[in-house]
């Protein structure tokens, strides 16, 4: 879904469920305000989460917002690297546990 389609879809959703969309926008607006963590870092965190969740729209949005808040291309790529490390680590740890457990149960113990 491209950015224009996403914006139209959100507008459509807002027309039908303003009681959901408006508080959601207020929540996200509050969450991305600068505090102890600056906006740039918040968008880099969100970028990593978006990549882990395979959310194309959010990846594109948070890359642009991170740049807007002063992130360098290197910072964005380092965020990608951390996401790869954690996603790969998750796959390794879960697969080791699940495969080991499955092997211990054997074929007849499902």
Backbone as a printed PyTorch tensor [residue, N CA C, xyz], in Angstrom:
tensor([[[  0.8680,  -1.1750,   0.0000],
         [  0.0000,   0.0000,   0.0000],
         [  0.9070,   1.2280,   0.0000]],

        [[  0.7030,   2.1110,  -0.9610],
         [  1.5210,   3.3160,  -0.9770],
         [  0.9750,   4.3410,   0.0150]],

        [[  1.7500,   5.4030,   0.2060],
         [  1.4240,   6.4080,   1.2080],
         [  0.0530,   7.0470,   0.9690]],

        [[ -0.2740,   7.3450,  -0.2960],
         [ -1.5710,   7.9670,  -0.6060],
         [ -2.7290,   7.0260,  -0.2830]],

        [[ -2.5800,   5.7480,  -0.6380],
         [ -3.6290,   4.7720,  -0.3120],
         [ -3.7970,   4.6300,   1.1900]],

        [[ -2.6820,   4.6210,   1.8970],
         [ -2.7320,   4.5070,   3.3570],
         [ -3.4730,   5.6970,   3.9610]],

        [[ -3.1330,   6.8950,   3.5030],
         [ -3.7800,   8.1010,   4.0240],
         [ -5.2760,   8.1050,   3.7280]],

        [[ -5.6410,   7.6740,   2.5250],
         [ -7.0700,   7.5840,   2.1840],
         [ -7.7710,   6.5450,   3.0600]],

        [[ -7.0980,   5.4400,   3.2930],
         [ -7.6930,   4.3860,   4.1220],
         [ -7.8760,   4.8490,   5.5610]],

        [[ -6.9010,   5.5590,   6.0900],
         [ -7.0220,   6.0930,   7.4600],
         [ -8.1720,   7.0870,   7.5230]],

        [[ -8.2700,   7.9380,   6.5230],
         [ -9.3690,   8.9180,   6.4740],
         [-10.7140,   8.1960,   6.4360]],

        [[-10.7940,   7.1500,   5.6460],
         [-12.0290,   6.3580,   5.5540],
         [-12.3500,   5.7200,   6.9150]],

        [[-11.3300,   5.1530,   7.5490],
         [-11.5290,   4.5480,   8.8680],
         [-11.9730,   5.6000,   9.8790]],

        [[-11.3760,   6.7750,   9.7980],
         [-11.7210,   7.8550,  10.7220],
         [-13.1710,   8.3010,  10.5420]],

        [[-13.6640,   8.2780,   9.3160],
         [-15.0620,   8.6360,   9.0700],
         [-16.0160,   7.6500,   9.7360]],

        [[-15.6110,   6.3860,   9.7880],
         [-16.4700,   5.3460,  10.3430],
         [-16.2310,   5.0850,  11.8290]],

        [[-15.0080,   5.3080,  12.2900],
         [-14.6690,   5.0450,  13.6920],
         [-13.8480,   6.1870,  14.2960]],

        [[-14.3950,   7.3990,  14.3070],
         [-13.6160,   8.5150,  14.8570],
         [-13.2790,   8.3080,  16.3350]],

        [[-14.1190,   7.5890,  17.0460],
         [-13.8740,   7.3510,  18.4710],
         [-12.6780,   6.4290,  18.7040]],

        [[-12.2260,   5.7460,  17.6610],
         [-11.0410,   4.9010,  17.7450],
         [ -9.8220,   5.6300,  17.1650]],

        [[-10.0020,   6.2210,  16.0000],
         [ -8.8790,   6.8200,  15.2880],
         [ -8.3550,   8.0730,  15.9900]],

        [[ -9.2510,   8.9280,  16.4530],
         [ -8.7890,  10.1670,  17.0960],
         [ -7.9810,   9.8940,  18.3630]],

        [[ -8.4320,   9.0160,  19.2700],
         [ -7.5900,   8.7120,  20.4320],
         [ -6.2720,   8.0230,  20.0480]],

        [[ -6.3220,   7.2130,  18.9910],
         [ -5.1000,   6.5600,  18.5240],
         [ -4.0830,   7.6120,  18.0680]],

        [[ -4.5390,   8.5900,  17.2830],
         [ -3.6400,   9.6540,  16.8320],
         [ -3.1080,  10.4630,  18.0150]],

        [[ -3.9500,  10.7150,  18.9920],
         [ -3.5030,  11.4470,  20.1880],
         [ -2.4400,  10.6400,  20.9420]],

        [[ -2.6700,   9.3260,  21.0710],
         [ -1.7100,   8.4570,  21.7620],
         [ -0.3700,   8.4530,  21.0480]],

        [[ -0.3830,   8.2110,  19.7330],
         [  0.8900,   8.1490,  19.0200],
         [  1.5900,   9.5000,  19.0180]],

        [[  0.8200,  10.5730,  18.9140],
         [  1.4250,  11.8970,  18.9780],
         [  2.1380,  12.1270,  20.2990]],

        [[  1.5100,  11.7230,  21.3780],
         [  2.1150,  11.8580,  22.7080],
         [  3.3550,  10.9760,  22.8330]],

        [[  3.2590,   9.7480,  22.3570],
         [  4.3770,   8.8120,  22.4840],
         [  5.6200,   9.2570,  21.7270]],

        [[  5.4360,   9.9980,  20.6470],
         [  6.5840,  10.4140,  19.8480],
         [  7.0940,  11.8050,  20.1940]],

        [[  6.5500,  12.4300,  21.2260],
         [  7.0910,  13.7050,  21.6830],
         [  8.4500,  13.4700,  22.3330]],

        [[  9.3130,  14.4530,  22.2120],
         [ 10.6210,  14.3530,  22.8460],
         [ 10.4490,  14.3370,  24.3560]],

        [[ 11.2100,  13.5170,  24.9960],
         [ 11.2470,  13.4300,  26.4570],
         [ 12.6720,  13.0680,  26.8260]],

        [[ 12.8350,  12.0850,  27.6810],
         [ 14.1810,  11.5910,  27.9810],
         [ 14.8090,  10.9750,  26.7360]],

        [[ 13.9590,  10.4480,  25.8510],
         [ 14.4080,   9.9380,  24.5580],
         [ 13.9740,  10.9520,  23.5020]],

        [[ 14.9060,  11.3750,  22.6850],
         [ 14.6100,  12.3540,  21.6410],
         [ 13.7740,  11.7260,  20.5300]],

        [[ 13.1050,  12.5950,  19.7650],
         [ 12.2420,  12.1310,  18.6720],
         [ 12.9930,  11.2600,  17.6760]],

        [[ 14.2120,  11.6410,  17.3420],
         [ 14.9830,  10.8690,  16.3640],
         [ 15.1480,   9.4310,  16.8410]],

        [[ 15.5360,   9.2570,  18.0920],
         [ 15.7250,   7.9050,  18.6190],
         [ 14.4080,   7.1340,  18.6760]],

        [[ 13.3300,   7.8310,  18.9910],
         [ 12.0270,   7.1600,  19.0280],
         [ 11.6510,   6.6350,  17.6500]],

        [[ 11.9440,   7.4100,  16.6110],
         [ 11.6380,   6.9510,  15.2550],
         [ 12.5700,   5.8200,  14.8230]],

        [[ 13.8170,   5.8400,  15.2850],
         [ 14.7150,   4.7280,  14.9820],
         [ 14.2460,   3.4560,  15.6890]],

        [[ 13.7930,   3.5730,  16.9210],
         [ 13.2270,   2.4190,  17.6340],
         [ 12.0060,   1.9000,  16.8750]],

        [[ 11.1290,   2.8140,  16.4980],
         [  9.9190,   2.4300,  15.7720],
         [ 10.2640,   1.7910,  14.4300]],

        [[ 11.3200,   2.2540,  13.7970],
         [ 11.7670,   1.6580,  12.5420],
         [ 12.1480,   0.1940,  12.7600]],

        [[ 12.9150,  -0.0670,  13.7970],
         [ 13.3070,  -1.4490,  14.0840],
         [ 12.1080,  -2.3440,  14.3660]],

        [[ 11.1770,  -1.8390,  15.1400],
         [  9.9650,  -2.6070,  15.4400],
         [  9.1580,  -2.8300,  14.1670]],

        [[  9.0510,  -1.7970,  13.3480],
         [  8.2960,  -1.9030,  12.0910],
         [  8.9000,  -2.9500,  11.1680]],

        [[ 10.2260,  -2.9840,  11.1080],
         [ 10.8720,  -3.9990,  10.2710],
         [ 10.6120,  -5.3870,  10.8270]],

        [[ 10.6870,  -5.5370,  12.1360],
         [ 10.4320,  -6.8420,  12.7580],
         [  9.0150,  -7.3190,  12.5000]],

        [[  8.0840,  -6.3770,  12.4200],
         [  6.6770,  -6.7120,  12.1740],
         [  6.3320,  -6.7400,  10.6820]],

        [[  7.3340,  -6.4800,   9.8450],
         [  7.1560,  -6.4710,   8.3850],
         [  6.0590,  -5.4980,   7.9580]],

        [[  6.0740,  -4.3230,   8.5620],
         [  5.0680,  -3.2920,   8.2900],
         [  5.6560,  -2.2520,   7.3340]],

        [[  5.4170,  -2.4580,   6.0570],
         [  5.9870,  -1.6260,   5.0010],
         [  5.6720,  -0.1470,   5.1900]],

        [[  4.4110,   0.1730,   5.4630],
         [  4.0350,   1.5810,   5.6310],
         [  4.7880,   2.2310,   6.7810]],

        [[  4.8750,   1.5420,   7.8950],
         [  5.5590,   2.1270,   9.0560],
         [  7.0650,   2.2210,   8.8380]],

        [[  7.6580,   1.2490,   8.1470],
         [  9.0880,   1.3430,   7.8410],
         [  9.3490,   2.6190,   7.0610]],

        [[  8.5960,   2.8210,   6.0020],
         [  8.7970,   4.0090,   5.1680],
         [  8.5540,   5.2910,   5.9650]],

        [[  7.4960,   5.3040,   6.7560],
         [  7.1610,   6.4920,   7.5510],
         [  8.2720,   6.8110,   8.5470]],

        [[  8.7290,   5.8020,   9.2960],
         [  9.7120,   6.0780,  10.3440],
         [ 11.1030,   6.3760,   9.7810]],

        [[ 11.4380,   5.8510,   8.6020],
         [ 12.6810,   6.2740,   7.9560],
         [ 12.6040,   7.7680,   7.6660]],

        [[ 11.5070,   8.1980,   7.0510],
         [ 11.3590,   9.6070,   6.7030],
         [ 11.3220,  10.5010,   7.9420]],

        [[ 10.6130,  10.0660,   8.9800],
         [ 10.5420,  10.8700,  10.2110],
         [ 11.8950,  10.9220,  10.9200]],

        [[ 12.6220,   9.8210,  10.9110],
         [ 13.9570,   9.8240,  11.5210],
         [ 14.8770,  10.7980,  10.7780]],

        [[ 14.8170,  10.7840,   9.4570],
         [ 15.6100,  11.7320,   8.6610],
         [ 15.1890,  13.1620,   8.9890]],

        [[ 13.8850,  13.3790,   9.0400],
         [ 13.3590,  14.7120,   9.3640],
         [ 13.8620,  15.1910,  10.7280]],

        [[ 14.0520,  14.2470,  11.6550],
         [ 14.5310,  14.6030,  12.9950],
         [ 16.0540,  14.6060,  13.0960]],

        [[ 16.7280,  14.4450,  11.9470],
         [ 18.1780,  14.5860,  11.9230],
         [ 18.9750,  13.3010,  11.8660]],

        [[ 18.3270,  12.1580,  11.6860],
         [ 19.0650,  10.9020,  11.6010],
         [ 19.8670,  10.8580,  10.3130]],

        [[ 21.0590,  10.3280,  10.4260],
         [ 21.8920,  10.1370,   9.2380],
         [ 21.5390,   8.8060,   8.5860]],

        [[ 21.9750,   8.6560,   7.3490],
         [ 21.7650,   7.3810,   6.6620],
         [ 22.4570,   6.2570,   7.4370]],

        [[ 23.6270,   6.5450,   7.9950],
         [ 24.3700,   5.5470,   8.7870],
         [ 23.5600,   5.1090,  10.0080]],

        [[ 22.9120,   6.0570,  10.6950],
         [ 22.0850,   5.7020,  11.8630],
         [ 20.9320,   4.7950,  11.4570]],

        [[ 20.3560,   5.0770,  10.3080],
         [ 19.2510,   4.2370,   9.8240],
         [ 19.7680,   2.8370,   9.5130]],

        [[ 20.9150,   2.7380,   8.8240],
         [ 21.4640,   1.4200,   8.5170],
         [ 21.8930,   0.6740,   9.7690]],

        [[ 22.4040,   1.3780,  10.7800],
         [ 22.7460,   0.7060,  12.0320],
         [ 21.4970,   0.1630,  12.7210]],

        [[ 20.4000,   0.8940,  12.6070],
         [ 19.1190,   0.4080,  13.1300],
         [ 18.7080,  -0.8700,  12.4030]],

        [[ 18.9010,  -0.8900,  11.0910],
         [ 18.6290,  -2.1020,  10.3160],
         [ 19.4910,  -3.2480,  10.8320]],

        [[ 20.7490,  -2.9740,  11.0990],
         [ 21.6570,  -4.0040,  11.6110],
         [ 21.1990,  -4.5750,  12.9400]],

        [[ 20.7950,  -3.7070,  13.8500],
         [ 20.3020,  -4.1720,  15.1510],
         [ 19.0440,  -5.0190,  14.9630]],

        [[ 18.1810,  -4.5980,  14.0560],
         [ 16.9590,  -5.3620,  13.7810],
         [ 17.2990,  -6.7390,  13.2360]],

        [[ 18.2680,  -6.8080,  12.3410],
         [ 18.7000,  -8.1020,  11.8000],
         [ 19.2380,  -8.9760,  12.9240]],

        [[ 20.0650,  -8.3980,  13.7880],
         [ 20.6460,  -9.1700,  14.8850],
         [ 19.5670,  -9.7260,  15.8030]],

        [[ 18.6050,  -8.8800,  16.1760],
         [ 17.5620,  -9.3440,  17.0770],
         [ 16.6060, -10.3130,  16.4040]],

        [[ 16.2480, -10.0480,  15.1680],
         [ 15.3480, -10.9530,  14.4560],
         [ 16.0090, -12.3020,  14.2430]],

        [[ 17.2850, -12.2820,  13.8800],
         [ 18.0200, -13.5360,  13.7160],
         [ 18.1820, -14.2540,  15.0420]],

        [[ 18.4590, -13.4880,  16.0900],
         [ 18.5950, -14.0840,  17.4290],
         [ 17.2980, -14.7120,  17.8890]],

        [[ 16.1960, -14.0540,  17.5940],
         [ 14.8890, -14.5980,  17.9470],
         [ 14.6560, -15.9140,  17.2280]],

        [[ 14.9600, -15.9370,  15.9430],
         [ 14.7720, -17.1710,  15.1710],
         [ 15.6440, -18.2870,  15.7280]],

        [[ 16.8880, -17.9760,  16.0300],
         [ 17.7920, -18.9860,  16.5580],
         [ 17.2930, -19.5050,  17.9040]],

        [[ 16.9780, -18.5980,  18.8230],
         [ 16.5870, -19.0520,  20.1620],
         [ 15.2700, -19.8130,  20.1380]],

        [[ 14.2920, -19.3280,  19.3900],
         [ 13.0150, -20.0300,  19.3370],
         [ 13.1450, -21.3650,  18.6340]],

        [[ 13.8480, -21.3910,  17.5180],
         [ 13.9870, -22.6340,  16.7720],
         [ 14.7550, -23.6760,  17.5670]],

        [[ 15.8060, -23.2510,  18.2620],
         [ 16.5490, -24.2080,  19.0760],
         [ 15.6470, -24.8260,  20.1380]],

        [[ 14.8640, -23.9920,  20.7860],
         [ 13.9680, -24.4840,  21.8250],
         [ 12.9040, -25.3990,  21.2290]],

        [[ 12.2410, -24.9310,  20.1780],
         [ 11.1360, -25.6970,  19.5930],
         [ 11.6200, -26.9980,  18.9810]],

        [[ 12.7330, -26.9370,  18.2340],
         [ 13.2460, -28.1400,  17.5920],
         [ 13.7300, -29.1320,  18.6400]],

        [[ 14.4440, -28.6520,  19.6520],
         [ 14.9180, -29.5330,  20.7140],
         [ 13.7400, -30.2010,  21.4170]],

        [[ 12.7300, -29.4190,  21.7280],
         [ 11.5490, -29.9650,  22.3900],
         [ 10.8500, -30.9990,  21.5030]],

        [[ 10.7030, -30.6840,  20.2310],
         [ 10.0480, -31.6110,  19.3090],
         [ 10.8280, -32.9140,  19.1720]],

        [[ 12.1500, -32.8040,  19.1000],
         [ 12.9880, -33.9980,  18.9830],
         [ 12.8930, -34.8560,  20.2460]],

        [[ 12.8340, -34.2120,  21.4040],
         [ 12.7300, -34.9390,  22.6710],
         [ 11.3970, -35.6490,  22.8080]],

        [[ 10.3470, -35.0640,  22.2180],
         [  9.0300, -35.6860,  22.2870],
         [  8.9660, -36.9090,  21.3820]],

        [[  9.7150, -36.9210,  20.3410],
         [  9.7090, -38.0470,  19.4140],
         [  8.4690, -38.0670,  18.5400]],

        [[  8.4310, -38.9590,  17.5600],
         [  7.3500, -38.9740,  16.5920],
         [  5.9890, -39.4010,  17.1520]],

        [[  5.9820, -40.1670,  18.1990],
         [  4.7030, -40.6940,  18.7100],
         [  4.1820, -39.9180,  19.9120]],

        [[  4.8770, -38.8720,  20.3250],
         [  4.4900, -38.1610,  21.5510],
         [  3.8450, -36.8210,  21.2680]],

        [[  3.6640, -36.4360,  19.9810],
         [  3.1070, -35.1710,  19.5220],
         [  2.3350, -34.4490,  20.4870]]])
